[in-house]
Amino acid sequence: MPKHRVSAVALERLKAEHLDLTTRGRIEVAQRIGRAREMGDLKENGDYHAAKDEQGHMEARIRQIEAILEDHEIVEAVNDGKVAIGCIVTILYDGDSPDQAERYLIGHMEEKPSDPSVSVMSPKSPLGAALLGAGAGEKVKYQAPNGMLSVKVVSVEAGS
């Protein structure tokens, strides 16, 4: 089974980001490093060290994206009323009032929900794993660092 389960939208965004970083990104960082080298002594050259640091971060991001692109599966959101990868679930912790409900897109951390009020939750996290398969109105329990917690599934909808 592929290591990374992502939506088609996230996969296309990652491909575009990879192309941008491996072309424009690398060229711009190389130019910054070249300009900083021209300033002289590299030991005390803040611009040079900043550009090299940026290059390191960019190359790490490129490797991260490549790992996803090499081992992925596209998942489609299924709207059958049950929590699954690609859906948006609204939950309420025991004891919280309805206005404290939280909304999550169940999926890979590279997903970017169109609604900024929706956070991403990994299906591999304790709560994400506990929610999988639950429907609206059901309560699920999961082991949190500070003990067992219970949440109610308020609604389940197709992701976006």
PLY file of the C-alpha trace (Angstrom):
ply
format ascii 1.0
element vertex 160
property float x
property float y
property float z
element edge 159
property int vertex1
property int vertex2
end_header
0.00 0.00 0.00
1.38 3.44 -0.90
2.80 5.44 1.96
1.11 8.75 1.01
-2.64 8.94 0.35
-3.46 12.35 -1.17
-6.23 13.98 -3.17
-5.79 14.69 -6.87
-5.81 18.42 -6.07
-2.99 18.06 -3.53
-0.98 15.92 -5.95
-1.23 18.54 -8.72
-0.25 21.30 -6.27
2.78 19.27 -5.15
3.86 18.64 -8.76
3.64 22.38 -9.49
5.58 23.24 -6.33
8.26 20.66 -7.21
8.65 22.09 -10.71
8.88 25.63 -9.34
11.46 24.73 -6.68
13.65 22.69 -9.04
13.71 25.42 -11.68
13.08 28.99 -10.53
13.86 28.23 -6.88
17.26 26.68 -7.50
18.25 29.41 -9.96
17.32 32.22 -7.57
19.12 30.66 -4.60
22.24 30.04 -6.71
22.19 33.69 -7.79
21.88 34.86 -4.15
24.77 32.64 -3.12
26.86 34.00 -6.03
26.11 37.64 -5.10
26.94 36.95 -1.45
30.26 35.28 -2.41
31.26 38.43 -4.25
31.05 40.35 -0.96
34.23 38.75 0.30
35.05 36.80 3.47
32.55 33.94 3.74
33.16 33.31 7.47
31.42 36.52 8.52
29.13 36.94 5.52
25.54 36.85 6.83
24.01 37.03 3.34
26.02 33.99 2.24
25.04 31.93 5.29
21.37 32.94 4.95
21.34 31.96 1.27
23.04 28.62 2.00
20.51 27.98 4.80
17.64 28.79 2.42
19.16 26.42 -0.13
19.27 23.64 2.47
15.62 24.15 3.43
14.56 24.24 -0.21
16.44 21.03 -1.06
14.86 19.32 1.96
11.40 20.37 0.74
12.23 19.07 -2.75
13.21 15.69 -1.27
10.02 15.65 0.83
7.85 16.30 -2.23
9.75 13.71 -4.29
9.09 11.08 -1.62
5.35 11.77 -1.88
5.38 11.81 -5.69
7.27 8.49 -5.80
4.98 6.60 -3.39
1.42 7.91 -3.42
-2.15 6.87 -3.97
-4.91 9.27 -5.02
-7.92 9.04 -2.73
-11.38 10.21 -3.65
-13.70 11.49 -0.94
-16.70 9.20 -0.53
-19.81 10.76 0.94
-21.49 7.77 2.57
-22.01 9.45 5.94
-19.01 7.76 7.53
-15.69 9.37 8.42
-13.08 8.43 5.82
-9.97 9.90 4.25
-10.94 12.97 2.25
-14.03 13.90 4.24
-14.62 16.83 6.57
-15.79 15.88 10.03
-17.21 18.19 12.67
-16.57 17.02 16.22
-17.48 18.15 19.70
-15.53 17.15 22.81
-17.51 15.92 25.81
-18.49 18.87 27.97
-18.01 21.50 25.25
-20.82 23.71 24.02
-21.98 23.40 20.38
-20.23 26.66 19.42
-16.90 24.99 20.30
-17.26 22.33 17.59
-14.12 21.75 15.52
-13.91 20.89 11.81
-11.20 18.72 10.30
-10.34 17.39 6.88
-9.18 13.81 7.39
-6.15 13.39 5.17
-2.47 13.85 4.42
-0.75 16.84 5.97
-0.14 18.22 2.46
-3.87 18.77 1.95
-5.03 22.39 1.91
-8.77 22.74 2.69
-10.56 25.44 0.71
-12.22 26.62 3.93
-9.63 28.25 6.23
-11.66 27.29 9.32
-11.01 23.60 8.58
-7.80 22.06 9.92
-6.16 18.89 8.59
-6.05 15.77 10.76
-4.00 12.72 9.88
-5.97 9.48 9.76
-2.97 7.95 11.54
-3.28 10.25 14.57
-5.01 8.77 17.64
-8.15 10.86 17.13
-8.10 10.50 13.34
-7.84 6.70 13.60
-10.65 6.59 16.18
-12.93 8.68 13.95
-12.54 6.50 10.83
-15.82 4.72 10.11
-17.89 6.71 12.62
-21.08 8.45 11.53
-22.92 11.58 12.65
-24.25 11.25 16.19
-21.73 8.59 17.21
-19.27 9.01 20.07
-15.71 7.77 19.82
-13.01 7.48 22.46
-9.31 7.74 21.92
-6.16 7.70 24.01
-4.65 11.19 24.35
-1.44 12.04 26.21
-3.48 13.21 29.21
-5.86 10.22 29.26
-8.89 8.85 27.47
-11.01 11.47 25.68
-14.41 11.20 24.08
-15.77 13.17 21.12
-19.11 13.22 19.37
-19.26 13.23 15.58
-21.58 16.14 14.78
-21.47 15.82 10.98
-19.59 14.19 8.12
-19.39 15.82 4.67
-17.46 15.38 1.46
-14.09 17.11 1.54
-13.04 19.99 -0.65
0 1
1 2
2 3
3 4
4 5
5 6
6 7
7 8
8 9
9 10
10 11
11 12
12 13
13 14
14 15
15 16
16 17
17 18
18 19
19 20
20 21
21 22
22 23
23 24
24 25
25 26
26 27
27 28
28 29
29 30
30 31
31 32
32 33
33 34
34 35
35 36
36 37
37 38
38 39
39 40
40 41
41 42
42 43
43 44
44 45
45 46
46 47
47 48
48 49
49 50
50 51
51 52
52 53
53 54
54 55
55 56
56 57
57 58
58 59
59 60
60 61
61 62
62 63
63 64
64 65
65 66
66 67
67 68
68 69
69 70
70 71
71 72
72 73
73 74
74 75
75 76
76 77
77 78
78 79
79 80
80 81
81 82
82 83
83 84
84 85
85 86
86 87
87 88
88 89
89 90
90 91
91 92
92 93
93 94
94 95
95 96
96 97
97 98
98 99
99 100
100 101
101 102
102 103
103 104
104 105
105 106
106 107
107 108
108 109
109 110
110 111
111 112
112 113
113 114
114 115
115 116
116 117
117 118
118 119
119 120
120 121
121 122
122 123
123 124
124 125
125 126
126 127
127 128
128 129
129 130
130 131
131 132
132 133
133 134
134 135
135 136
136 137
137 138
138 139
139 140
140 141
141 142
142 143
143 144
144 145
145 146
146 147
147 148
148 149
149 150
150 151
151 152
152 153
153 154
154 155
155 156
156 157
157 158
158 159
